[in-house]
Amino acid sequence: MQPRHSSGRIALLLHRAVQITMLKTQVNGDRLWQSLMDLARIGATDKGGVRRLALSDLDGEGRALVCRWFREAGLKVTVDRIGNIFAKRDGADPSLPPVVSGSHIDTQPSGGKFDGNYGVMAALEVARTLNETKLRTRAPYEVAIWTNEEGTRFTPVMMGSGVFAGAFELEYALAQQDLDGCSVQDALQRIGYAGDAQVGGRSFGAYYEAHIEQGPVLEDMGHTVGVVTGALGLRWYDLVLTGQDSHAGPTPMRLRKDALLGAARIIEGVNRIALDGQPDARATVGFMQVSSNSLNVVPGTVRMSVDMRHPRDEGLDAMEAALRALADNVATAIGLGAQVTCVTRYAPVRFDAGCVTAVREAARKFGYRHSDIVSGAGHDACYVARVAPTGMIFVPCEGGISHNEIENAKPEDLEAGCNVLLHAVLASAGMAA
Ligand SMILES: [Zn+2]
């Protein structure tokens, strides 16, 4: 005779069954790779990269292909007024805010196949896996494609996610023009992605973005997954040293006001400021204009850039103070004028502790070698983090090279990152028994 189960016991058994299915669930790495390769054909370059500038005809083609895949996966597609695309899979409880994952599919002029595209394809692969395994999440799940992350055709960078997060106004973004005078609004209309949904103003249960690291750290450590805890803050400075142009022959060494000599000491000092702040600090002099820039003239003026990055505001403040002191000391010693102006600043980003833990736990569950990492580059997730609990997953890319046609990543690493994404999404969205 069959034992009679109470409905509570049946519910418990069902819940266990769901948990076991969930524990075993893995994405299809081959399908993920194939989708990346198929998408990379649109705007493919001779050297194996991709050129698909934001809101170009090719971007339109890429969007159309991915939206077709969304619909084939049963997702409901909406487009907002800045052209961000959201593809929704219903959850058991429609009153819950969606758990969202995505990235961008626009590329650099000579970009690679993986930057951004991986985050969107991984998020789509999560939806396909949920469909295949018939897993039902409690919260809805959405895949997002953010408009114009790269910012090469239209500035500012991370435009779609920036407007979504309220970093800048919609009207301002729509009015931005490319070098030919074409506005974002016109470009959106041309390719058919000037949507009518309101930009932002709704909450996410969580946002996850998978991305190639774009740096060499994971590869160097032999790790498969980076648990991204936040992103470096950034400050850019214009530094002008003013001395005096004078003849290289008649002017004795002790009577010179050599601005380039000052610049040399500042480059060395800027490097030292970063070295003194290891492992967090980064500082770079990447641009310089020398005047008169003539073989036999003591240089009278140098204009240079300083790029400083640190994961904490206090760190950036300390670096800025050190830079100003350095410029003063160098200028006094050589008899120069020194002017330091901060021209751009982004505050450091700290991702949500719950999302970071979900990513770390998922990596642990699969036994992937992983470590905490801070993003050195900006991502859509950095803006989304202002309005939603956010986490990121990094996977290694070959030689740490990105924004380059030779950008490359291993299928097994991409699959691992996608498995981590799947389980982080499940942890946040919850399972319907
Ligand atoms: Zn990117």
Residues whose N, C-alpha, C, O or C-beta is under 5 A from the ligand:
A	BS01	ZN	D115 G116
